[in-house]
């Protein structure tokens, strides 16, 4: 630690501040350091001008480092901190010191500080004193004084260099700071302009006049209005609004997967996990909404159902977009009425749904990304994770054989033979899972969708999920499995409520009703390969140690 109770020259102060910034920037791949980087960036952006810092000039003398070590916490008071910076028109007024403000802690800290006997203000480090300020620093003199290019520290003159910093990483950091500063200034202007341009209120912001008048009962339009039809409409409108939010989140995650050469960085893995976790929460709500719909009696549903034909939930554009975005394949769909699923949609909706079907899916993005995770973990030295697992499987089988030998006397010959035969059968099946040729056969038959390399990556993530760098990847994969399970639950609840309300009647859209929904439910899993990967796992104690170089790379992913 640098002795901050002493004055230091400008170049040293710049090196200390920017070195910390570079370190945190380079460590931003860790979710734990993301907040630290954001906090440090905010501090440097807000106070760089007050500190006299310019991107191309490190010849400043930091006023903070030249203050007396016994300076009181109330030196941040606005009335003493407003200064004109480097003859610019902008006035910089730092906010109250974090944690104090006008609180009792601030007042107590201020009162406990003992004022100096001679109120001349803090020293500038070269024998000169600030103007009398009651013990508070003279900001203007500290920042704008340019009479001397040197300071004294403990009687030794230390030159302040004027040459710009040439380090590429430091320049990138300072450029980012300048960009953030400009964006912050522009946003402040836009906020003020928006507040002055219109009188926004809650009703107008949410457009409630449109939303609350968008429920038109068909029974009331053509006959006597049935009470439960309004509930039916609101439930389905709520579904569509949540579908819109889910699509918004999934599109943002897909965009992150498509960037950076299909390899998510630390912050992107964290953001993707958060957004997929949000989708999981929304899907839980969608499943729970059936509890409300089930409060409607079957007879009450029949009172208005005939007015709804030929409208059907099968015609939901957003739900079809959701399926295609996740990665539901054409061969998984079940046709009814002798035509493809998209032909049941409105003509203006069909093109969007078909175009989404042709785009890369979230499943394909995840598969490509998992392959890159395995490649980075194995490195260029040719580490074969599949062979590593095969050796671990054979070793575990050998331990089982030795255990059987130890207790052979307690079993009869026939039971011994059966147990050994079962062990060898399981060993062969487990080893076959780690065969690229066998996996290619599963891909060709449609049983698997993820490549062999992506599957091995998934096995590695689950096997070493305790590694801090693997934890966010494991969380992201777990969210994908939860999404798939909740969609299956949603389809199941839909099928059950149709059976409860309609029995074996056909649907208003022309499907066979409950029978059709049951078939769809059995064939609509999308991320099932992430579940199949659990078959490949071994108990943690059966995994041998990774080579040191591989372990270092695994610990530093992604």
C-alpha positions in Angstrom: 0.0 0.0 0.0 1.2 3.5 -0.8 1.5 5.8 2.2 -1.5 8.0 1.3 -0.8 10.3 4.2 2.0 11.8 2.1 1.8 14.0 -0.9 2.7 12.3 -4.2 3.4 13.6 -7.7 0.9 13.5 -10.5 2.4 10.7 -12.5 2.6 8.4 -9.5 -1.1 9.2 -8.6 -2.1 8.4 -12.2 -0.2 5.1 -12.2 -1.9 4.1 -8.9 -5.4 4.9 -10.1 -5.0 3.5 -13.6 -3.2 0.4 -12.5 -6.2 -0.4 -10.2 -8.5 0.2 -13.1 -6.6 -2.0 -15.5 -6.4 -4.8 -12.9 -10.2 -4.7 -12.3 -10.8 -4.4 -16.0 -8.8 -7.5 -16.8 -10.5 -9.4 -14.0 -14.0 -8.4 -15.2 -14.5 -11.9 -16.5 -15.2 -12.9 -13.0 -18.8 -12.1 -11.9 -17.4 -11.2 -8.4 -15.2 -8.4 -9.9 -17.9 -7.1 -12.3 -19.4 -4.9 -9.6 -16.0 -3.7 -8.5 -15.1 -2.6 -12.1 -18.4 -0.7 -12.5 -17.9 1.0 -9.1 -14.3 2.0 -10.0 -15.3 3.2 -13.4 -18.1 5.3 -11.9 -15.7 6.9 -9.4 -13.1 7.7 -11.9 -15.6 9.2 -14.4 -17.2 11.3 -11.7 -14.1 12.6 -10.1 -11.4 12.5 -12.8 -12.0 16.2 -13.7 -12.1 17.2 -10.0 -8.8 15.4 -9.6 -7.4 17.4 -12.5 -7.0 14.3 -14.7 -7.0 14.4 -18.5 -6.7 11.3 -20.8 -3.6 12.7 -22.6 -2.0 14.4 -19.6 -0.8 13.0 -16.4 0.8 16.2 -15.1 -1.7 16.8 -12.4 -1.2 16.9 -8.7 -4.1 15.0 -7.0 -5.8 17.2 -4.5 -7.0 14.2 -2.5 -3.4 12.9 -2.0 -2.1 16.3 -1.0 -4.7 16.8 1.8 -3.7 16.4 5.4 -4.2 12.9 6.8 -6.5 14.5 9.5 -8.8 16.2 7.0 -12.4 15.9 8.2 -15.1 13.9 6.3 -17.0 17.1 5.6 -14.5 18.3 3.0 -17.0 17.0 0.4 -19.5 19.7 1.3 -20.8 21.2 -1.9 -20.3 24.8 -0.8 -16.6 24.2 -0.5 -16.1 21.8 -3.4 -17.5 23.8 -6.3 -14.6 24.8 -8.6 -14.0 25.7 -12.2 -12.0 23.0 -13.8 -9.1 23.9 -16.2 -10.8 27.1 -17.4 -13.8 25.1 -18.7 -17.3 26.4 -18.3 -18.4 23.3 -16.5 -18.7 23.5 -12.7 -17.9 20.2 -10.9 -19.5 19.6 -7.5 -18.7 16.2 -6.0 -21.6 14.6 -4.1 -21.6 13.9 -0.4 -19.1 11.2 0.7 -20.8 7.8 0.4 -22.0 6.6 3.7 -22.3 10.0 5.3 -24.5 12.5 3.4 -26.5 14.5 6.0 -26.9 11.5 8.3 -26.1 11.4 12.0 -22.9 9.5 11.2 -21.7 12.4 9.0 -22.4 15.0 11.7 -20.8 12.8 14.4 -17.7 12.4 12.2 -17.5 16.1 11.6 -17.9 17.0 15.2 -15.3 14.5 16.3 -12.7 16.1 14.0 -10.5 18.5 15.9 -9.9 21.8 14.0 -6.2 23.0 13.8 -5.1 25.9 16.0 -4.2 28.0 12.9 -7.0 27.9 10.3 -4.9 28.2 7.2 -6.2 25.1 5.4 -4.2 22.0 4.3 -0.7 22.3 3.0 0.0 21.9 -0.7 3.1 19.9 0.0 5.7 22.5 -0.9 5.5 24.7 2.1 2.6 26.8 0.8 -0.7 26.8 2.5 -4.2 27.2 1.1 -6.4 30.2 1.8 -8.1 30.1 5.2 -11.0 27.8 4.8 -11.8 26.6 8.3 -9.8 23.5 7.8 -11.3 22.6 4.4 -9.2 22.3 1.3 -8.9 25.1 -1.2 -10.0 23.1 -4.3 -9.4 25.9 -6.8 -5.8 26.5 -5.8 -5.0 22.8 -5.7 -6.3 22.1 -9.2 -5.6 25.3 -11.1 -2.2 26.3 -9.6 0.4 25.9 -12.4 3.3 28.1 -11.0 5.5 25.1 -10.4 6.1 21.8 -12.1 7.4 20.1 -9.0 6.4 19.4 -5.4 8.4 18.7 -2.3 7.9 15.6 -0.3 9.8 15.2 2.9 12.4 17.8 1.7 13.0 16.0 -1.7 11.8 17.7 -4.9 10.0 15.3 -7.2 9.5 16.2 -10.8 6.0 16.0 -12.3 6.3 14.6 -15.8 4.1 15.9 -18.6 4.5 13.0 -21.1 1.3 11.2 -21.9 0.7 7.6 -20.9 1.6 5.3 -23.8 0.3 2.0 -22.4 -2.3 0.6 -24.7 -4.5 -0.9 -22.0 -4.4 2.3 -19.9 -5.3 4.4 -23.0 -8.3 2.0 -23.6 -9.4 2.4 -20.0 -9.2 6.2 -20.2 -11.0 6.2 -23.5 -13.8 4.2 -22.0 -13.9 6.7 -19.1 -14.3 9.6 -21.6 -17.0 7.7 -23.5 -18.9 6.9 -20.3 -18.6 10.5 -19.2 -20.0 11.8 -22.6 -22.8 9.3 -22.5 -23.7 10.3 -18.9 -23.7 14.0 -19.9 -26.0 13.3 -22.9 -28.3 11.2 -20.9 -28.7 14.0 -18.2 -29.7 16.4 -21.0 -32.1 13.9 -22.5 -33.7 13.2 -19.1 -34.3 16.9 -18.5 -35.6 17.4 -22.0 -38.1 14.5 -21.6 -39.3 15.8 -18.2 -39.9 19.3 -19.7 -41.4 18.2 -23.0 -44.5 16.4 -21.6 -46.6 15.8 -18.5 -46.4 12.0 -18.1 -48.7 10.2 -15.8 -49.3 6.5 -14.9 -52.3 6.0 -17.1 -50.6 7.4 -20.2 -47.3 5.6 -19.6 -49.0 2.2 -19.4 -51.6 3.1 -22.1 -54.3 1.8 -19.8 -57.1 3.3 -21.9 -56.1 0.8 -24.7 -55.3 -2.1 -22.4 -58.4 -1.9 -20.2 -60.7 -1.5 -23.2 -59.2 -4.5 -25.2 -61.6 -7.1 -23.7 -64.6 -7.6 -25.9 -66.7 -10.6 -25.0 -68.1 -12.5 -28.0 -71.1 -13.7 -26.0 -72.0 -10.1 -25.1 -71.5 -8.9 -28.7 -73.8 -11.5 -30.3 -76.0 -12.7 -27.4 -76.3 -12.4 -23.7 -72.9 -11.8 -22.0 -71.5 -14.7 -20.0 -69.8 -13.8 -16.8 -66.7 -16.1 -17.1 -65.7 -15.1 -20.6 -64.0 -11.9 -19.3 -61.7 -14.1 -17.2 -61.0 -16.3 -20.2 -60.0 -13.3 -22.2 -57.8 -11.7 -19.5 -56.0 -15.0 -18.8 -55.0 -15.4 -22.5 -54.1 -11.8 -22.9 -51.8 -12.1 -19.9 -50.2 -15.2 -21.6 -49.5 -13.2 -24.7 -48.0 -10.3 -22.7 -45.7 -12.7 -20.9 -44.8 -14.4 -24.2 -43.7 -11.0 -25.5 -41.4 -10.6 -22.5 -40.0 -14.1 -22.9 -39.2 -13.5 -26.5 -37.6 -10.2 -25.6 -35.3 -11.9 -23.1 -34.5 -14.9 -25.4 -33.6 -12.6 -28.3 -31.2 -10.6 -26.1 -29.5 -13.9 -25.0 -29.3 -15.2 -28.6 -27.7 -11.9 -29.6 -25.0 -12.3 -26.9 -24.4 -15.9 -28.0 -24.0 -14.7 -31.6 -21.4 -12.1 -30.7 -17.8 -12.5 -29.6 -17.2 -15.5 -31.9 -19.9 -17.5 -30.1 -17.9 -17.4 -26.8 -19.6 -15.6 -24.0 -17.3 -13.6 -21.7 -17.8 -13.5 -17.9 -20.3 -10.6 -17.8 -22.2 -12.1 -20.7 -22.5 -15.5 -19.0 -23.8 -13.7 -15.9 -26.2 -11.5 -17.9 -27.5 -14.5 -19.9 -28.0 -16.5 -16.7 -29.9 -13.7 -15.1 -32.2 -13.2 -18.1 -32.8 -17.0 -18.5 -33.6 -17.1 -14.8 -36.1 -14.4 -15.4 -37.7 -16.5 -18.1 -37.9 -19.4 -15.7 -39.8 -17.2 -13.2 -42.2 -16.1 -15.9 -42.9 -19.7 -17.0 -43.6 -20.6 -13.4 -46.3 -17.9 -13.4 -47.7 -19.2 -16.7 -48.1 -22.6 -15.2 -49.7 -21.2 -12.0 -52.2 -19.2 -14.1 -54.0 -22.5 -14.8 -55.0 -22.5 -11.1 -57.1 -19.3 -11.8 -58.5 -20.7 -15.0 -59.6 -23.9 -13.2 -61.9 -21.8 -11.0 -64.2 -21.7 -14.1 -66.8 -24.4 -14.2 -67.0 -26.6 -17.3 -70.7 -25.6 -17.8 -69.7 -21.9 -17.6 -67.1 -22.5 -20.3 -69.6 -24.2 -22.6 -71.9 -21.2 -22.2 -69.6 -19.0 -24.4 -67.3 -21.5 -26.1 -69.4 -21.9 -29.3 -69.0 -18.1 -29.9 -65.2 -18.6 -30.2 -65.0 -20.9 -33.2 -62.8 -21.0 -35.3 -60.4 -19.1 -33.1 -57.9 -21.3 -31.2 -54.8 -21.1 -29.1 -53.1 -23.0 -31.9 -53.1 -19.7 -33.8 -50.9 -17.9 -31.3 -48.1 -16.3 -33.3 -45.9 -15.5 -30.3 -46.0 -19.1 -29.0 -44.9 -20.4 -32.4 -42.1 -17.8 -32.4 -41.2 -19.0 -28.9 -41.0 -22.6 -30.0 -38.9 -21.7 -33.1 -36.5 -19.4 -31.1 -35.8 -22.2 -28.6 -35.2 -24.8 -31.2 -38.3 -27.0 -31.7 -37.6 -28.9 -34.9 -40.1 -29.5 -37.8 -40.0 -33.2 -37.3 -41.1 -32.8 -33.7 -44.4 -31.1 -34.8 -47.6 -33.0 -35.3 -49.9 -31.8 -38.1 -53.6 -31.6 -37.9 -56.2 -30.9 -40.6 -53.6 -32.0 -43.2 -51.5 -28.8 -43.3 -48.3 -27.4 -41.7 -48.7 -25.6 -38.4 -47.9 -22.1 -39.7 -50.8 -22.3 -42.2 -53.2 -22.0 -39.3 -51.9 -18.5 -38.5 -53.0 -15.3 -40.1 -51.4 -14.7 -43.5 -49.6 -11.6 -42.2 -48.1 -13.7 -39.3 -46.9 -16.7 -41.3 -43.9 -15.0 -42.8 -42.4 -13.9 -39.5 -42.9 -17.4 -38.0 -41.3 -19.2 -41.0 -38.4 -16.7 -41.0 -37.7 -17.3 -37.3 -37.6 -21.1 -38.1 -34.7 -20.5 -40.5 -32.6 -18.5 -38.0 -30.1 -20.1 -35.6 -31.9 -21.3 -32.5 -31.0 -20.9 -28.9 -30.2 -24.7 -28.8 -27.8 -24.3 -31.7 -26.2 -21.3 -30.1 -25.7 -23.2 -26.8 -24.2 -26.2 -28.7 -21.7 -24.0 -30.5 -20.8 -22.2 -27.3 -20.3 -25.4 -25.3 -17.9 -26.7 -28.0 -15.8 -23.5 -27.6 -15.9 -24.0 -23.8 -14.4 -27.5 -24.2 -11.8 -26.3 -26.7 -10.6 -23.5 -24.3 -10.5 -25.9 -21.4 -8.5 -28.5 -23.2 -6.1 -26.0 -24.9 -3.6 -26.8 -27.6 -1.9 -29.6 -25.8 -4.4 -32.2 -27.0 -6.1 -33.1 -23.7 -8.8 -35.6 -24.5 -11.6 -35.2 -22.0 -13.5 -38.2 -23.3 -10.5 -40.4 -22.8 -10.1 -38.9 -19.3 -13.6 -40.0 -18.5 -13.1 -43.5 -20.0 -10.1 -44.0 -17.8 -12.1 -42.9 -14.8 -14.9 -45.3 -15.7 -12.5 -48.2 -16.0 -10.9 -47.3 -12.7 -14.2 -47.2 -10.9 -15.1 -50.6 -12.4 -11.9 -52.1 -11.2 -12.6 -50.8 -7.7 -16.0 -52.5 -7.9 -14.4 -55.8 -8.9 -12.0 -55.7 -5.9 -14.9 -55.0 -3.6 -16.7 -58.1 -5.0 -13.6 -60.2 -4.5 -13.4 -59.0 -0.9 -17.0 -60.3 -0.1 -17.0 -63.3 -2.4 -17.4 -65.7 0.4 -20.7 -64.2 1.4 -22.3 -64.9 -1.9 -22.9 -68.1 -3.9 -21.3 -68.8 -7.2 -24.4 -68.0 -9.2 -25.0 -64.7 -7.5 -21.3 -63.8 -8.0 -21.6 -64.6 -11.7 -24.7 -62.4 -12.2 -23.2 -59.5 -10.4 -20.0 -59.6 -12.5 -22.0 -59.9 -15.7 -24.1 -56.9 -14.7 -21.0 -54.9 -13.9 -19.4 -55.7 -17.2 -22.6 -54.8 -19.1 -22.8 -51.4 -17.3 -19.2 -50.8 -18.0 -19.5 -51.4 -21.7 -22.6 -49.2 -21.9 -21.0 -46.4 -20.0 -17.9 -46.5 -22.2 -20.0 -46.5 -25.3 -21.4 -43.1 -24.3 -17.9 -41.6 -24.7 -17.4 -43.0 -28.2 -17.6 -40.3 -31.0 -18.7 -43.0 -33.5 -21.6 -44.1 -31.2 -22.6 -40.5 -30.7 -22.7 -39.9 -34.5 -25.1 -42.8 -34.8 -27.4 -41.2 -32.2 -27.2 -37.9 -34.0 -28.1 -39.6 -37.3 -31.1 -41.3 -35.7 -32.4 -38.1 -34.2 -31.9 -39.3 -30.6 -29.3 -36.6 -29.9 -29.2 -33.0 -31.1 -26.0 -31.7 -29.5 -22.6 -32.6 -31.0 -20.2 -35.0 -29.3 -17.9 -32.1 -28.4 -20.8 -30.1 -26.9 -22.0 -33.1 -24.9 -18.5 -33.7 -23.5 -18.4 -30.0 -22.6 -21.7 -30.3 -20.7 -20.4 -33.3 -18.8 -17.2 -31.3 -17.9 -19.3 -28.4 -16.6 -21.4 -30.7 -14.4 -18.4 -32.7 -13.2 -16.5 -29.6 -12.1 -19.3 -27.2 -11.2 -17.6 -26.5 -7.9 -15.0 -24.5 -9.8 -15.9 -20.8 -9.4 -15.5 -20.2 -13.1 -17.8 -23.2 -13.9 -20.6 -22.1 -11.6 -22.2 -19.5 -13.8 -22.0 -21.8 -16.8 -23.7 -24.6 -14.7 -26.4 -22.1 -13.7 -27.0 -21.1 -17.3 -27.4 -24.7 -18.4 -29.7 -25.4 -15.4 -31.9 -22.6 -16.4 -32.3 -24.0 -19.9 -33.3 -27.4 -18.4 -35.8 -25.6 -16.1 -37.3 -23.7 -19.1 -37.8 -27.0 -21.0 -39.4 -28.7 -18.0 -41.7 -25.7 -17.3 -42.9 -25.6 -20.9 -43.6 -29.4 -20.6 -45.6 -28.7 -17.4 -47.5 -25.9 -19.2 -48.4 -28.2 -22.0 -49.4 -30.9 -19.5 -51.6 -28.5 -17.5 -53.2 -27.3 -20.8 -53.9 -30.9 -21.8 -55.4 -31.7 -18.4 -57.7 -28.6 -18.3 -58.9 -29.4 -21.8 -59.8 -32.9 -20.7 -61.5 -31.5 -17.6 -63.6 -28.9 -19.5 -64.2 -30.7 -22.8 -63.6 -34.4 -22.3 -62.9 -35.9 -25.7 -64.4 -33.1 -27.8 -62.4 -31.6 -30.6 -60.8 -28.2 -30.3 -62.2 -25.0 -31.8 -59.3 -24.9 -34.2 -60.0 -28.3 -35.7 -57.6 -30.5 -33.6 -58.6 -33.6 -31.8 -58.4 -31.7 -28.5 -56.9 -33.6 -25.5 -55.5 -36.5 -27.7 -53.6 -34.0 -29.9 -52.2 -32.1 -26.9 -51.0 -35.3 -25.3 -49.1 -36.3 -28.5 -47.5 -32.8 -28.7 -46.5 -32.9 -25.1 -44.6 -36.2 -25.6 -42.6 -34.8 -28.5 -41.9 -31.2 -27.7 -38.8 -31.3 -25.4 -36.0 -29.1 -26.8 -33.1 -29.2 -24.3 -33.5 -32.9 -23.5 -29.8 -33.5 -24.5 -28.8 -31.4 -21.4 -30.7 -34.0 -19.3 -29.2 -37.0 -21.2 -25.8 -35.7 -20.3 -26.5 -36.6 -16.7 -26.2 -40.3 -17.8 -22.5 -39.7 -18.5 -21.6 -38.5 -15.0 -19.5 -40.2 -12.4 -19.5 -39.6 -8.6 -17.2 -36.8 -7.6 -14.8 -39.2 -5.7 -14.4 -41.3 -8.8 -12.9 -38.4 -10.9 -9.1 -38.3 -11.0 -7.3 -35.0 -10.7 -7.1 -33.0 -13.9 -3.6 -32.2 -15.3 -2.4 -28.9 -13.7 -2.5 -27.0 -17.0 -6.0 -28.1 -17.7 -7.1 -27.3 -14.2 -5.7 -23.8 -14.5 -7.7 -23.2 -17.7 -10.9 -24.7 -16.2 -10.5 -22.4 -13.2 -10.2 -19.3 -15.5 -13.1 -20.0 -17.8 -14.9 -18.5 -19.5 
